Amino acid sequence: MEKLSVIIVDDHPVIRHGVSSVLRQQPDMNIVGQSHSAEAALPEIKNLKPDVAILDITMAGISGIDLIPYIKESSEDTAIIIYTMHEMPDYIHRAFSAGAKGYVLKGDEINDLIAAIREVKEERFYFSRNLPHALVQQIMNGNGTQGPLSGLTAREYEIANLLAQNMNPNKIGEILFISPKTVRVHRTNIMHKLGCQRSNELLFRLRDYFPNIQ
């Protein structure tokens, strides 16, 4: 039996090694690569053309969601699973709009990830059982979101989320492993896309868009 080739892209070594260790025990799976960033993963994916790529969202540099189009361009048959802690609907919509086939939460059982790998390889979608049923149905019916934040890149969306929590560029840079200067550039782009003239205006606007943030 030919094994499913899998690559794992996550900036946390514990996650990479833990997932890899479990998947290696599956008789139908073969871990062909592990990468700590999207930039490091892309050459591997181009070369190896794995059956399945498991991607985190929040990583230094290019996010997992922004990596998806590059993967589809260089290895179109690679099925993509997002493996993340993010449960916000906009992340989920963005992932599937970009070309993901599966979405598994890191709080799910590891058997859910194993099941997702087998499902997406058969060109079927896989959704975490902890995602709202209405959201899953919306995605399956092809009804994407066109909300006010839909024009942001995945990185801009991450920064917008943190700005809504009243974090400054230095703190955001620490969390995302980018420079405060880069955060400020993204903040300016977000302001332009949302039609905001001042930082305070942006903060109030973002708090409306992220109502679950305390």
C-alpha positions as CSV (number, residue, x, y, z in Angstrom):
1,M,0.0,0.0,0.0
2,E,1.4,3.4,-1.0
3,K,1.6,5.7,2.0
4,L,0.2,9.3,2.1
5,S,3.1,11.7,2.1
6,V,2.6,14.6,4.7
7,I,4.5,17.8,5.4
8,I,4.0,19.8,8.6
9,V,4.4,23.5,8.8
10,D,4.3,25.1,12.2
11,D,6.6,27.4,14.1
12,H,6.3,25.5,17.4
13,P,8.8,22.6,17.6
14,V,6.6,20.8,20.2
15,I,3.6,20.8,17.8
16,R,5.7,19.7,14.8
17,H,7.5,16.9,16.7
18,G,4.3,15.7,18.5
19,V,2.2,15.5,15.4
20,S,5.0,13.9,13.4
21,S,5.5,11.3,16.1
22,V,1.8,10.3,16.1
23,L,1.4,10.3,12.3
24,R,4.5,8.1,11.9
25,Q,2.6,5.4,13.8
26,Q,-0.1,5.3,11.2
27,P,0.5,2.5,8.7
28,D,-0.7,4.6,5.7
29,M,1.2,7.8,6.4
30,N,4.8,9.0,5.8
31,I,6.1,12.3,7.1
32,V,8.3,13.7,4.3
33,G,9.1,17.1,5.8
34,Q,8.8,19.6,8.7
35,S,9.2,23.3,8.4
36,H,9.1,26.2,10.9
37,S,7.9,28.8,8.5
38,A,6.1,29.3,5.2
39,E,9.2,30.5,3.5
40,A,11.1,27.4,4.5
41,A,8.3,25.1,3.6
42,L,7.6,26.3,0.0
43,P,10.8,24.9,-1.6
44,E,10.2,21.6,0.1
45,I,6.6,21.4,-1.1
46,K,7.7,22.3,-4.6
47,N,10.3,19.6,-4.6
48,L,8.4,16.8,-2.7
49,K,4.8,17.6,-3.9
50,P,3.3,15.9,-0.8
51,D,-0.2,14.5,-0.7
52,V,-1.1,16.6,2.3
53,A,0.3,19.8,3.9
54,I,-0.7,20.6,7.4
55,L,-0.4,24.4,8.1
56,D,-0.5,26.6,11.1
57,I,-1.9,30.1,10.5
58,T,0.1,32.4,12.8
59,M,3.8,32.1,11.9
60,A,6.6,34.6,11.5
61,G,6.7,36.0,8.0
62,I,4.0,34.6,5.6
63,S,1.0,33.2,7.4
64,G,-0.4,29.7,6.7
65,I,-3.4,31.2,4.9
66,D,-1.3,33.4,2.7
67,L,0.9,30.4,1.9
68,I,-2.0,28.4,0.4
69,P,-2.1,30.1,-3.1
70,Y,1.7,29.5,-3.5
71,I,1.2,25.8,-2.7
72,K,-1.6,25.4,-5.1
73,E,0.5,27.1,-7.8
74,S,3.5,24.9,-7.3
75,S,1.9,21.6,-6.2
76,E,-1.8,21.7,-7.2
77,D,-2.6,18.2,-6.1
78,T,-1.4,18.8,-2.5
79,A,-4.4,18.9,-0.2
80,I,-4.2,21.5,2.6
81,I,-5.3,21.2,6.2
82,I,-5.2,24.3,8.5
83,Y,-4.2,23.2,12.0
84,T,-4.7,26.1,14.3
85,M,-6.1,27.5,17.6
86,H,-8.1,30.2,15.7
87,E,-11.8,29.7,15.7
88,M,-12.9,33.1,14.4
89,P,-15.2,32.7,11.3
90,D,-13.2,35.1,9.2
91,Y,-10.1,32.9,9.5
92,I,-12.1,29.8,8.5
93,H,-13.7,31.6,5.5
94,R,-10.4,32.9,4.4
95,A,-8.8,29.4,4.6
96,F,-11.4,27.7,2.5
97,S,-11.6,30.6,0.0
98,A,-7.8,30.3,-0.5
99,G,-8.1,26.6,-1.2
100,A,-7.9,24.6,2.1
101,K,-9.7,21.3,2.3
102,G,-9.6,20.8,6.0
103,Y,-9.7,22.9,9.2
104,V,-8.8,21.2,12.5
105,L,-8.4,23.0,15.9
106,K,-5.4,22.3,18.0
107,G,-7.7,21.6,20.9
108,D,-9.3,18.7,19.0
109,E,-8.3,15.1,19.5
110,I,-5.3,14.0,17.5
111,N,-7.5,11.3,15.9
112,D,-9.4,14.2,14.3
113,L,-6.3,15.4,12.5
114,I,-5.6,11.8,11.4
115,A,-9.1,11.5,10.0
116,A,-8.8,14.9,8.3
117,I,-5.7,13.7,6.5
118,R,-7.4,10.7,5.1
119,E,-10.5,12.7,4.1
120,V,-8.8,15.5,2.3
121,K,-6.7,13.1,0.3
122,E,-9.9,11.7,-1.1
123,E,-10.9,15.2,-2.1
124,R,-13.4,15.6,0.6
125,F,-13.7,18.5,3.0
126,Y,-13.1,18.1,6.7
127,F,-14.3,20.4,9.5
128,S,-13.5,20.3,13.2
129,R,-16.5,19.0,15.0
130,N,-16.1,22.1,17.3
131,L,-16.9,24.6,14.5
132,P,-20.5,25.9,14.4
133,H,-22.7,23.8,12.1
134,A,-24.2,27.0,10.5
135,L,-20.7,28.2,9.6
136,V,-19.8,24.8,8.1
137,Q,-23.0,24.8,6.0
138,Q,-22.3,28.3,4.8
139,I,-18.9,27.3,3.5
140,M,-20.2,24.0,2.0
141,N,-22.8,26.0,0.1
142,G,-20.2,28.3,-1.2
143,N,-21.3,31.4,0.7
144,G,-18.1,33.2,1.5
145,T,-17.9,36.3,3.7
146,Q,-17.6,39.7,2.2
147,G,-17.5,41.6,5.5
148,P,-15.6,44.9,6.1
149,L,-12.4,43.0,6.8
150,S,-12.5,40.8,3.8
151,G,-10.0,43.0,1.9
152,L,-7.3,42.5,4.5
153,T,-4.5,40.0,4.0
154,A,-4.2,37.2,6.6
155,R,-1.3,39.1,8.3
156,E,-3.2,42.4,8.3
157,Y,-6.2,40.5,9.9
158,E,-3.9,39.2,12.6
159,I,-2.6,42.7,13.4
160,A,-6.1,44.2,13.3
161,N,-7.2,41.6,15.8
162,L,-4.3,42.6,18.1
163,L,-4.8,46.3,17.6
164,A,-8.4,45.9,18.7
165,Q,-7.0,44.6,22.0
166,N,-5.3,48.0,22.3
167,M,-1.8,46.5,21.8
168,N,1.0,48.8,20.6
169,P,3.3,48.0,17.7
170,N,6.1,46.9,20.0
171,K,3.9,44.3,21.7
172,I,2.4,43.1,18.5
173,G,5.8,42.7,17.0
174,E,6.9,40.5,19.9
175,I,3.8,38.3,19.5
176,L,4.2,37.9,15.7
177,F,8.0,38.0,15.6
178,I,8.1,41.0,13.3
179,S,9.6,44.5,13.8
180,P,7.5,47.4,15.2
181,K,8.2,49.2,12.0
182,T,6.6,46.4,10.0
183,V,3.6,46.5,12.3
184,R,3.2,50.2,11.7
185,V,3.3,49.7,7.9
186,H,0.6,47.1,8.2
187,R,-1.4,49.4,10.5
188,T,-1.2,52.2,7.9
189,N,-2.4,49.8,5.2
190,I,-5.3,48.7,7.4
191,M,-6.3,52.3,8.0
192,H,-6.3,53.0,4.3
193,K,-8.4,49.9,3.5
194,L,-10.9,50.7,6.2
195,G,-11.0,54.4,5.4
196,C,-9.7,55.6,8.8
197,Q,-7.8,58.8,9.2
198,R,-6.5,58.4,12.7
199,S,-5.3,55.6,15.0
200,N,-8.1,56.2,17.5
201,E,-10.7,56.0,14.8
202,L,-9.2,52.7,13.7
203,L,-9.3,51.3,17.3
204,F,-13.0,52.1,17.7
205,R,-13.8,50.6,14.3
206,L,-11.9,47.4,15.0
207,R,-13.6,47.0,18.3
208,D,-16.9,46.9,16.5
209,Y,-15.5,44.3,14.1
210,F,-14.1,42.1,16.9
211,P,-17.0,42.1,19.4
212,N,-15.7,39.2,21.4
213,I,-12.6,41.0,22.5
214,Q,-12.7,42.2,26.0
